[in-house]
Amino acid sequence: MTTTRSAPEPKVVSVVLNWNGWLDTVECLESLLRAEYGNHQIVVCDNRSQDHSIERLTEWADGLLEVASARDAASGWSYKPVRKPVPYVLYASPAEAFAADPTDAPLVFIRNGSNLGYAAGNNVGMRFAIERLACAYVWVLNNDTIVERTAIAALSDQLALASGTAVLGSRIMQYEAPGTIQALGGGTLDPRTGRETQIGRGRSEHEQIDTAMELEHVIGASMFVRAEAFADVGPIDESYFLYREETDWCIELRKRGWRLEYCPQSVVWHKESRSFGFKSVLHDYYAVRNMLFLIQKHFPQSLPTAFLVTLARAVAPKIARLQFRRLRYVFKAYRDFLRGVRGKTEVNPDLFFMLERGV
């Protein structure tokens, strides 16, 4: 049942970054379009996918492509495809998008032109949402998520009452095990060991925390961002390319005096690492290299210890499992960290995508 809202709804724009994952993106968009929140638009930024994502997504929006849900979600959200066609605007590049007049289309597609990575790809969407669509809040979502119908309303209501809060995190549940928690909004970081821990991970939904709480950092799969905070701190650091960038951004926000909070009434189901692969050379390289950069930047006194601890934790399991290809990329991560190599390197996610799928 739709909740009656007495005050005008602040404008919310959901930003979804797609890269070779149009099927997951369709399911995410179906859930967003069924959200019980009126003042809402969706921006999909595509990082030059090789699977014809934009063509498939526009066919879906036009009603020419019917996609069955992979799950009749058991946790309170039932899959009922929205009526098609869904009005949309397609921009061939970010430059075209920013040069165009503002649009009220419920769905906007932007071709980014290249694989910009998580930070730069989402920065395009957030900037467009704030500067061209004049939103109050931006909801940055992974494309491999689906959202509960009242999630946007819960996030908007909580952020409206928390003037010093920059970002809210959702109750993120595991898509494959809908009653199991992936994270309650965010996590913690121990700079001495370079270890991040997700709050509540693996617990039952009955063990969740039902009240708002302050967070150290918010999980990048769901970040509900106040536009003023983005203007104050600036975009996410694009030199990370992939992994750890949202943690870095959250640290910057907290240094500026902003709070980060958990919103327990906002429920999101996450498929987790569908685009890039959690156990892959891509993850091995960027997660290790970027954690060292993050600690060097924000906790330099902890770097010597973290360097040794992360090295042991990254190397030992791969030797034990005879995963020598992955081990090579771990060593490359340390070498590039010592050389100051930032951004996208020759660990090519486009090539990884092709190799993994036999293209």
C-alpha positions as CSV (number, residue, x, y, z in Angstrom):
1,M,0.0,0.0,0.0
2,T,1.3,3.4,-0.9
3,T,2.2,5.6,2.0
4,T,0.5,9.1,2.2
5,R,3.1,11.8,2.4
6,S,2.0,15.2,3.6
7,A,5.2,17.2,2.8
8,P,6.5,17.7,-0.8
9,E,8.9,14.9,-1.7
10,P,12.6,16.0,-2.2
11,K,13.7,15.1,-5.6
12,V,15.7,11.8,-5.8
13,V,17.8,10.6,-8.7
14,S,19.0,7.0,-8.6
15,V,22.3,6.4,-10.4
16,V,23.1,3.0,-11.7
17,L,26.4,2.1,-13.4
18,N,26.3,-0.6,-16.0
19,W,29.2,-2.6,-17.4
20,N,28.4,-5.8,-19.3
21,G,25.5,-6.5,-17.1
22,W,22.3,-5.5,-18.8
23,L,20.3,-8.4,-17.5
24,D,21.1,-7.5,-13.9
25,T,20.4,-3.8,-14.7
26,V,17.0,-4.6,-16.0
27,E,16.0,-6.3,-12.8
28,C,17.4,-3.3,-10.8
29,L,15.4,-0.9,-13.0
30,E,12.2,-2.8,-12.7
31,S,12.4,-2.6,-8.9
32,L,13.3,1.1,-9.0
33,L,10.4,1.9,-11.3
34,R,8.0,0.3,-8.8
35,A,9.3,2.3,-5.9
36,E,6.6,4.1,-3.9
37,Y,8.1,7.5,-4.4
38,G,6.8,10.1,-6.9
39,N,9.6,12.6,-7.3
40,H,12.2,10.2,-8.8
41,Q,14.3,9.8,-11.9
42,I,16.8,7.1,-12.9
43,V,20.1,7.7,-14.6
44,V,22.0,4.7,-16.1
45,C,25.6,5.3,-17.0
46,D,27.2,2.7,-19.3
47,N,30.9,2.2,-19.2
48,R,31.2,1.1,-22.8
49,S,29.9,-2.4,-22.4
50,Q,30.8,-5.1,-24.9
51,D,27.6,-7.0,-24.6
52,H,25.4,-4.4,-26.4
53,S,23.9,-3.3,-23.0
54,I,22.5,0.0,-24.2
55,E,20.8,-1.6,-27.1
56,R,19.2,-4.3,-24.9
57,L,18.2,-1.8,-22.2
58,T,16.5,0.5,-24.7
59,E,14.7,-2.5,-26.3
60,W,13.5,-3.4,-22.8
61,A,12.3,0.1,-22.1
62,D,10.5,0.2,-25.5
63,G,8.7,-3.0,-24.6
64,L,10.4,-5.0,-27.4
65,L,12.4,-7.3,-25.1
66,E,10.7,-9.3,-22.3
67,V,13.1,-10.3,-19.5
68,A,12.0,-12.8,-16.9
69,S,13.2,-12.2,-13.4
70,A,15.9,-14.7,-12.0
71,R,14.0,-14.7,-8.7
72,D,10.5,-14.2,-7.5
73,A,12.1,-12.4,-4.6
74,A,11.0,-14.0,-1.4
75,S,11.8,-11.2,0.9
76,G,8.8,-8.9,0.4
77,W,9.4,-7.7,-3.1
78,S,7.5,-9.6,-5.9
79,Y,8.6,-9.3,-9.5
80,K,5.9,-7.7,-11.6
81,P,7.3,-6.0,-14.7
82,V,6.3,-2.4,-15.1
83,R,4.1,-1.4,-18.0
84,K,6.1,-0.6,-21.2
85,P,7.1,1.4,-22.9
86,V,9.1,3.4,-20.3
87,P,9.9,6.9,-21.6
88,Y,13.6,7.5,-21.7
89,V,16.3,9.8,-23.1
90,L,19.6,8.4,-24.5
91,Y,22.7,10.6,-24.6
92,A,25.7,9.4,-26.7
93,S,28.2,10.9,-24.3
94,P,28.5,12.8,-21.0
95,A,29.2,16.0,-23.0
96,E,25.9,15.6,-24.9
97,A,24.1,15.0,-21.6
98,F,25.5,18.1,-19.9
99,A,24.8,20.3,-22.9
100,A,21.2,19.2,-23.3
101,D,18.2,20.9,-21.6
102,P,17.1,19.2,-18.4
103,T,14.7,16.3,-18.9
104,D,11.8,15.0,-16.9
105,A,12.0,11.5,-18.5
106,P,11.8,8.9,-15.8
107,L,14.8,7.1,-17.3
108,V,18.0,8.5,-18.7
109,F,20.8,6.6,-20.4
110,I,24.3,8.0,-20.8
111,R,27.1,6.4,-22.8
112,N,30.3,7.1,-21.0
113,G,32.4,6.2,-24.0
114,S,35.0,4.1,-22.2
115,N,35.3,1.9,-19.1
116,L,35.8,4.7,-16.6
117,G,35.7,2.4,-13.5
118,Y,33.4,2.7,-10.5
119,A,34.4,6.2,-9.3
120,A,34.5,8.1,-12.6
121,G,31.5,6.3,-14.0
122,N,29.3,7.1,-11.0
123,N,30.7,10.7,-10.8
124,V,29.2,11.3,-14.3
125,G,25.8,10.2,-13.0
126,M,26.0,12.1,-9.8
127,R,27.1,15.3,-11.4
128,F,24.4,15.0,-14.0
129,A,21.8,14.3,-11.4
130,I,22.8,17.3,-9.3
131,E,23.7,19.8,-11.9
132,R,21.2,19.1,-14.7
133,L,18.3,17.3,-12.9
134,A,18.5,19.5,-9.7
135,C,18.0,16.7,-7.3
136,A,18.2,17.0,-3.5
137,Y,19.5,13.4,-3.1
138,V,21.4,10.9,-5.3
139,W,21.0,7.2,-4.7
140,V,24.1,5.4,-6.0
141,L,23.2,1.8,-6.6
142,N,25.1,-1.2,-8.0
143,N,23.4,-2.6,-11.0
144,D,23.3,-6.0,-9.4
145,T,20.8,-4.9,-6.7
146,I,17.0,-4.9,-6.4
147,V,15.3,-2.5,-4.0
148,E,12.3,-2.8,-1.7
149,R,9.3,-0.6,-2.8
150,T,9.5,1.8,0.2
151,A,13.3,2.0,0.3
152,I,13.6,5.5,-1.3
153,A,10.9,6.9,0.9
154,A,12.7,5.6,4.0
155,L,16.0,7.0,2.9
156,S,14.6,10.4,2.0
157,D,12.6,10.7,5.2
158,Q,15.7,9.9,7.4
159,L,18.1,12.2,5.5
160,A,15.6,15.1,5.6
161,L,15.7,14.9,9.5
162,A,19.5,14.6,9.7
163,S,20.9,17.8,8.5
164,G,24.5,16.9,9.3
165,T,24.4,13.6,7.6
166,A,26.0,13.2,4.1
167,V,25.3,9.6,3.2
168,L,22.9,6.8,4.3
169,G,23.6,3.1,3.8
170,S,20.8,0.5,3.4
171,R,20.1,-2.8,5.0
172,I,21.8,-4.9,2.3
173,M,20.6,-8.5,2.1
174,Q,22.2,-11.3,0.1
175,Y,20.2,-11.9,-3.2
176,E,21.0,-15.6,-3.3
177,A,20.0,-16.0,0.4
178,P,17.4,-13.3,0.9
179,G,17.1,-13.7,4.7
180,T,20.9,-13.3,5.3
181,I,22.5,-10.0,5.8
182,Q,25.4,-8.8,3.7
183,A,25.9,-5.5,5.5
184,L,24.0,-3.2,7.8
185,G,24.7,0.0,5.9
186,G,28.5,-0.1,6.0
187,G,31.6,-1.4,7.7
188,T,34.7,-0.7,9.7
189,L,38.3,-0.4,8.6
190,D,41.3,-1.4,10.7
191,P,44.2,0.6,9.2
192,R,46.8,-1.5,11.0
193,T,45.9,-4.6,9.1
194,G,44.2,-3.2,6.0
195,R,41.1,-5.2,6.8
196,E,37.5,-4.1,6.2
197,T,34.6,-5.7,8.0
198,Q,31.0,-5.4,6.9
199,I,28.6,-4.9,9.9
200,G,26.3,-7.8,10.4
201,R,27.6,-9.9,7.5
202,G,26.3,-13.5,7.6
203,R,23.7,-12.8,10.3
204,S,20.0,-13.6,10.0
205,E,17.6,-10.7,9.2
206,H,16.1,-11.3,12.6
207,E,19.4,-10.3,14.2
208,Q,19.6,-6.9,12.4
209,I,19.8,-3.5,14.1
210,D,16.5,-1.8,13.8
211,T,17.6,1.7,14.7
212,A,19.8,4.2,12.8
213,M,23.4,4.2,13.8
214,E,26.5,6.1,12.8
215,L,28.9,4.4,10.3
216,E,32.6,4.6,9.6
217,H,31.9,4.1,5.9
218,V,29.0,3.2,3.7
219,I,29.0,0.1,1.3
220,G,29.2,1.3,-2.3
221,A,26.4,-1.0,-3.4
222,S,23.9,1.5,-1.9
223,M,24.9,5.1,-1.0
224,F,22.1,7.7,-0.6
225,V,23.9,11.0,-0.9
226,R,23.0,14.5,0.0
227,A,23.7,16.9,-2.9
228,E,25.2,19.5,-0.6
229,A,27.7,17.0,0.7
230,F,28.8,16.1,-2.9
231,A,29.2,19.8,-3.6
232,D,31.2,20.3,-0.4
233,V,33.6,17.4,-0.7
234,G,33.7,16.9,-4.5
235,P,33.5,13.7,-6.5
236,I,34.8,10.3,-5.6
237,D,38.6,10.0,-6.2
238,E,38.9,8.5,-9.7
239,S,42.5,7.4,-9.2
240,Y,41.4,4.2,-7.5
241,F,39.5,3.1,-10.7
242,L,38.0,0.1,-8.9
243,Y,37.6,-0.9,-5.2
244,R,38.2,1.2,-2.0
245,E,37.1,4.5,-3.6
246,E,33.9,4.7,-1.6
247,T,35.8,4.1,1.6
248,D,38.2,6.9,0.7
249,W,35.3,9.2,-0.1
250,C,33.5,8.4,3.2
251,I,36.7,9.2,5.1
252,E,36.9,12.6,3.3
253,L,33.3,13.3,4.2
254,R,33.9,12.6,7.9
255,K,37.0,14.7,7.9
256,R,34.8,17.6,6.7
257,G,32.5,17.0,9.6
258,W,29.7,15.1,7.9
259,R,28.1,12.1,9.4
260,L,27.3,8.7,7.8
261,E,24.4,6.7,9.0
262,Y,22.6,3.4,8.5
263,C,18.9,3.4,7.4
264,P,17.4,0.1,8.6
265,Q,14.1,0.7,6.8
266,S,15.8,0.8,3.4
267,V,16.1,-2.8,2.2
268,V,18.3,-3.8,-0.8
269,W,19.2,-7.2,-2.1
270,H,22.6,-7.5,-3.6
271,K,24.0,-10.2,-5.9
272,E,27.6,-9.1,-5.0
273,S,30.4,-8.7,-7.5
274,R,28.5,-9.8,-10.5
275,S,30.3,-7.3,-12.8
276,F,33.9,-7.9,-11.9
277,G,34.2,-11.1,-9.9
278,F,35.1,-11.2,-6.2
279,K,37.6,-14.0,-6.6
280,S,39.5,-12.8,-9.7
281,V,42.8,-11.3,-10.8
282,L,41.0,-8.0,-11.1
283,H,39.9,-8.1,-7.5
284,D,43.3,-9.3,-6.4
285,Y,45.1,-6.4,-8.0
286,Y,42.9,-3.4,-7.4
287,A,41.7,-4.4,-3.9
288,V,45.3,-4.9,-2.6
289,R,46.9,-1.9,-4.4
290,N,44.1,0.5,-3.5
291,M,43.9,-0.5,0.1
292,L,47.6,0.4,0.4
293,F,47.0,3.7,-1.2
294,L,44.1,4.4,1.1
295,I,46.1,3.7,4.2
296,Q,49.0,5.7,2.9
297,K,46.7,8.7,2.2
298,H,44.7,8.7,5.5
299,F,46.7,6.6,8.0
300,P,50.4,6.8,7.0
301,Q,51.5,5.8,10.5
302,S,49.9,2.4,10.0
303,L,51.3,1.7,6.5
304,P,54.4,-0.4,7.5
305,T,52.3,-2.8,9.6
306,A,49.5,-2.9,7.0
307,F,51.9,-3.5,4.2
308,L,53.2,-6.7,5.9
309,V,49.9,-7.9,7.2
310,T,48.1,-7.5,3.9
311,L,51.0,-9.1,2.0
312,A,50.8,-12.2,4.2
313,R,47.0,-12.4,4.0
314,A,47.0,-12.0,0.2
315,V,49.9,-14.3,-0.6
316,A,49.6,-17.3,1.8
317,P,46.1,-18.6,0.7
318,K,47.1,-18.4,-2.9
319,I,50.3,-20.4,-2.4
320,A,48.3,-23.0,-0.4
321,R,45.8,-23.3,-3.2
322,L,48.4,-23.2,-6.0
323,Q,46.7,-20.1,-7.5
324,F,49.9,-18.8,-9.1
325,R,48.2,-16.7,-11.8
326,R,46.3,-14.8,-9.1
327,L,49.5,-14.6,-7.0
328,R,51.2,-12.9,-9.9
329,Y,48.7,-10.1,-9.8
330,V,49.0,-9.7,-6.1
331,F,52.8,-9.1,-6.5
332,K,52.0,-6.7,-9.4
333,A,49.7,-4.8,-7.0
334,Y,52.6,-4.3,-4.5
335,R,55.0,-3.4,-7.2
336,D,52.7,-0.8,-8.7
337,F,51.9,0.6,-5.2
338,L,55.6,1.1,-4.6
339,R,56.0,2.8,-8.0
340,G,53.0,5.1,-7.4
341,V,50.9,3.6,-10.3
342,R,47.3,4.8,-10.0
343,G,44.1,4.5,-11.9
344,K,43.4,1.9,-14.6
345,T,46.4,-0.3,-15.5
346,E,47.0,-3.1,-17.9
347,V,45.0,-5.4,-15.7
348,N,42.3,-5.0,-18.3
349,P,38.8,-5.7,-17.1
350,D,37.6,-5.8,-20.7
351,L,40.0,-8.6,-21.4
352,F,39.1,-10.3,-18.1
353,F,35.4,-10.2,-19.2
354,M,36.3,-11.9,-22.5
355,L,38.5,-14.6,-21.0
356,E,36.0,-15.5,-18.3
357,R,33.3,-16.0,-20.9
358,G,35.4,-17.6,-23.6
359,V,35.0,-14.8,-26.1
